[in-house]
């Protein structure tokens, strides 16, 4: 079992930036890749970005088309911490953001709210 705690959300104007943090604890050896996801009430949870933790493609990243070129996923190895740097934010990026295992998420944390005003 891995437990995730997200932070760093807030209210920003369109064009602004935020950096989200994710701290994992528990069975960290089971982590093959970490994903950031987001959820808007009334819609399905959406995958945003992934970073690999596997030896074959360690550090490899992937992004949803909607955030490619604006968001960057990264990690701090020694602290089991992952980041999502979000630049040039748009109102449609407004959502609760979560980190979790990828591609098969486990239990969800509380997430962190990101609100982008126009």
C-alpha positions as CSV (number, residue, x, y, z in Angstrom):
1,X,0.0,0.0,0.0
2,X,1.3,3.4,-1.0
3,X,-0.1,6.6,0.6
4,X,0.1,9.9,-1.3
5,X,-0.2,13.4,0.0
6,X,-0.5,16.2,-2.5
7,X,0.0,19.9,-1.9
8,X,0.8,23.2,-3.7
9,X,-2.6,24.0,-5.3
10,X,-4.1,27.4,-5.2
11,X,-5.8,30.2,-7.1
12,X,-4.0,31.8,-10.0
13,X,-4.8,33.9,-13.0
14,X,-4.7,32.5,-16.5
15,X,-1.1,32.5,-17.7
16,X,0.3,31.9,-14.2
17,X,2.2,29.0,-12.7
18,X,2.0,26.6,-9.8
19,X,4.1,23.8,-8.6
20,X,2.4,20.8,-7.1
21,X,4.1,18.4,-4.8
22,X,3.4,14.7,-4.1
23,X,5.0,12.8,-1.2
24,X,4.6,9.0,-1.1
25,X,5.0,6.7,1.8
26,X,4.5,3.0,2.4
27,X,5.4,0.2,-0.1
28,X,7.6,2.4,-2.2
29,X,9.3,-0.5,-3.9
30,X,6.1,-1.2,-5.7
31,X,6.2,2.1,-7.6
32,X,6.9,1.5,-11.2
33,X,5.7,4.9,-12.4
34,X,3.9,7.8,-10.8
35,X,1.1,9.7,-12.5
36,X,-0.5,13.0,-12.0
37,X,-4.3,13.0,-12.5
38,X,-7.0,15.6,-12.2
39,X,-10.7,15.6,-11.6
40,X,-13.5,18.0,-12.3
41,X,-16.7,17.3,-10.5
42,X,-19.2,15.7,-12.9
43,X,-16.4,14.5,-15.2
44,X,-14.1,11.4,-15.3
45,X,-10.8,11.6,-13.6
46,X,-8.2,12.6,-16.3
47,X,-4.6,11.4,-16.6
48,X,-2.2,14.4,-16.9
49,X,1.4,13.2,-16.8
50,X,3.6,10.2,-15.9
51,X,7.2,9.6,-14.9
52,X,8.8,6.2,-14.9
53,X,10.6,4.7,-12.0
54,X,11.7,1.5,-13.8
55,X,15.3,0.8,-14.7
56,X,14.5,0.3,-18.4
57,X,13.2,3.9,-18.9
58,X,14.0,5.6,-15.6
59,X,12.8,9.2,-15.6
60,X,10.9,8.9,-18.9
61,X,8.0,11.2,-19.0
62,X,4.7,11.3,-20.9
63,X,2.0,14.0,-21.0
64,X,-1.6,14.4,-22.0
65,X,-1.9,16.4,-25.2
66,X,-3.8,19.1,-23.3
67,X,-0.8,19.9,-21.1
68,X,2.1,19.0,-23.3
69,X,4.6,21.9,-23.4
70,X,3.1,23.6,-20.4
71,X,3.4,21.0,-17.6
72,X,6.6,19.2,-16.4
73,X,6.7,16.2,-14.1
74,X,9.8,15.5,-12.1
75,X,11.0,13.8,-8.9
76,X,13.4,14.1,-6.0
77,X,14.9,10.6,-5.6
78,X,15.9,10.7,-2.0
79,X,12.7,12.2,-0.7
80,X,10.1,10.1,-2.5
81,X,8.7,13.3,-3.7
82,X,7.3,14.2,-7.1
83,X,6.5,17.5,-8.6
84,X,4.2,18.9,-11.3
85,X,5.3,22.3,-12.6
86,X,2.4,23.9,-14.3
87,X,3.1,27.0,-16.5
88,X,0.8,29.1,-18.7
89,X,-2.2,27.8,-16.8
90,X,-5.6,28.0,-18.4
91,X,-9.1,28.1,-16.9
92,X,-9.7,24.6,-18.2
93,X,-6.9,23.4,-16.0
94,X,-9.1,24.0,-13.0
95,X,-9.5,20.8,-11.1
96,X,-8.4,18.8,-8.1
97,X,-5.0,17.3,-8.8
98,X,-3.9,13.9,-7.5
99,X,-0.8,11.8,-7.7
100,X,-0.9,8.0,-7.7
101,X,0.6,4.9,-9.2
102,X,0.4,4.6,-13.0
103,X,-1.2,2.9,-14.9
104,X,-3.2,1.3,-12.1
105,X,-3.9,3.8,-9.3
106,X,-4.3,2.6,-5.8
107,X,-6.2,4.5,-3.1
108,X,-6.6,8.2,-3.8
109,X,-5.3,10.9,-1.5
110,X,-7.2,14.1,-0.8
111,X,-5.7,15.9,-3.8
112,X,-5.0,19.6,-4.1
113,X,-7.3,22.2,-5.7
114,X,-6.1,24.2,-8.6
115,X,-8.3,27.1,-9.7
116,X,-7.4,29.2,-12.7
117,X,-9.3,32.4,-13.2
118,X,-9.7,34.0,-16.6
